Amino acid sequence: MANTATGIILIAGTATFATEWYNTGKVNFKIPIATLLAAAVFDGLAKLSDKAAIGLSVMVLLGALTTK
């Protein structure tokens, strides 16, 4: 289950990257770098508390999907 939170963060980062690219027409490479760093942090958090990591990553995903 440790990979669940990491996967959710990667999905959120992909959605953010796609939204930014679609809205501005420019590729912003800061987003994939930040996504990989966030995924590493959440992977570490998942080793401490899997439920907390999944809960927080779901919140990040919801935030990424609901912003313009």
Buried (B, 14 or more C-beta within 10 A) or exposed (E): EBEBBBEBBBBBBBBBBEBBEEEEEEEEEEBBEBBEEBBEBBBEBBEEEBEEBBEBBBEBBEEBEEEE
